[in-house]
Amino acid sequence: MTENHLASAPVVDLRSDTVTRPTPAMRDAMLAAPLGDDVFGDDPTVNALQDSLAQRLGFEAALFMPSGTQSNLCAILAHCGRGDEYIVGQLAHTYRYEGGGAAVLGSVQPQPLAQDASGRMALADVAGAIKPDDCHFARTRLLCLENTWNGHPMPWDYLQGMAALARDKSLALHLDGARLFNAAVASKAAGETAWDAARRITGLFDSVSVCFSKGLGAPVGSALCGSRELIARALRLRKMAGGGMRQVGLLAAAAHYALDHHVDRLADDHALAQRLATGLQGVDGLTVRSAQTNIVFVDVAGDRGPALLAFLKDRGVLATGLIGLRFVTHLDVDAAGIDHTVACVRQFFAQTDHPSAVSGGAGPY
């Protein structure tokens, strides 16, 4: 494909669901948003977003944050003090991909545990990692879970089991719910709405971080939900971390619009991910993992992953390959883009020999 052709052809950007642009209606909502100074607590659009999200997810309060990383950091530090410990998955985002912030900025020790292929820690491992009340040990205060994890919705019985263990051991329970609504759409029971399912999940947790700039399609922002006391502590921590913004109602309006209009449509992203996974099945040289929400992981035979990524990029398809290949669907991708991606992948393997060794893995969201 020539450079001129590339310049005119639409790019199919499957690197992440963070690459979306605000829709025209979302931009209109941003332009129309009444504004104030959120550091003084008088931005009406921010306040409306926080009140609405907290109420809809069953919490007393919520706090708008610039990013999911800051939201998770403030949650951990609001639950834990210096010398305390949180239990977390070895590959969980709060441990692996957020710069060690809780340890660096809060002197909170992580206790990472092994996870299975679907991101689950063993209940016995979690129970065994809880420290006794002894001066030799850090105080175990918090258990952190993630839903979805690499596109896997956490099973309801797993979440219930972890919540029961946390209550029994007097641990707080935090959910990194960056893609909470993907999990809700994928796992809602008969008769439930996506919001019903989301509230059922969040009802197990003491705090939840929700991201607006992934599948929901807002340009920026996350929110932390919890009790009034927890959010008051998180507000102080957000200020320390530099997260106090001024007329941020412009961004809060986009987030609120996304909550009102972009939750149910996540099912479309899931269907497109399944379309991609199905289209790649049977390609000699690829192993396609099941697509349960909007993320498809592909293991590539031998060392062909980088070459495949370059081949796709030359044809207007973007994906990530930190370890293995990852494709993420979102509201700026359509069926034609998915079909083009499938055709390009098949073309690559049709014209190359492929070794038998397989590399795989996962990367940060």
Helices and strands as residue ranges (DSSP letters): H 3-8, E 12-13, H 24-32, G 38-40, H 44-57, E 61-65, H 68-79, E 84-89, H 93-96, H 101-106, E 109-113, H 123-129, E 139-146, H 156-168, E 172-177, H 180-187, H 194-202, E 207-211, E 222-226, H 228-240, H 249-261, H 266-280, E 286-288, E 295-301, H 305-314, E 317-318, E 325-328, H 335-350, E 358-359
